[in-house]
């Protein structure tokens, strides 16, 4: 009888030891799986955050590129509308732009424009609106301002550097003297990778 009890105790002890060892292995495997899941989740989140940041920057860059073209379009309209004749206005408009060698898309490096381009009257455009080479000054960098809760970007180096640059380039059509191609390039960098958005439009002398 005692032998039977001893044998049963030994059997229970062996089972207990086996169960204890198996549970430890299960725990280690579970921890490993959990850790791998956390790492995978963090990787997905990091990729998602990076993609969101890229999408946001691309949207901003697209608006800034379109804004650059709108500035030049409004400049053309002001020259044509308020000059003595549309022909004279168009010729003066092209002269104002094409006399800047750094603005040429063929040989130039691109240019920015002074804040006076915001004044849409002919006298201001003729006398004070200037195009500046991207190789000088702030290098066509755009600066961010949040004055009175209104977000704005400009070339004026008085606020926060937004990380975006916008350079304008122009090409005169060889086939049509009444056509001028405007190119607006907005660039930014993230994690040592350079990105850019390029918009272009052909401006015409729309009034005879």
Buried (B, 14 or more C-beta within 10 A) or exposed (E): EEEEEEEEEEEEEEEEEEEEEEEEEEEEEEEEEEEEEEEEEEEEEEEEEEEEEBEEBBEBBEEBBBBBBEBBEBBBBBBBEEBEEBBEBBBBBBEBBBEBEBBBBEEBBBBBBEEEBEEBEBEBBEEEBEBBBBEEEBBBBBBBBEEEEEEEBBBEEEBEEBBBBBBBBBBBEEEEEEBBBBBBBBBBEEEEEEBBBEBBBEBEBEEE
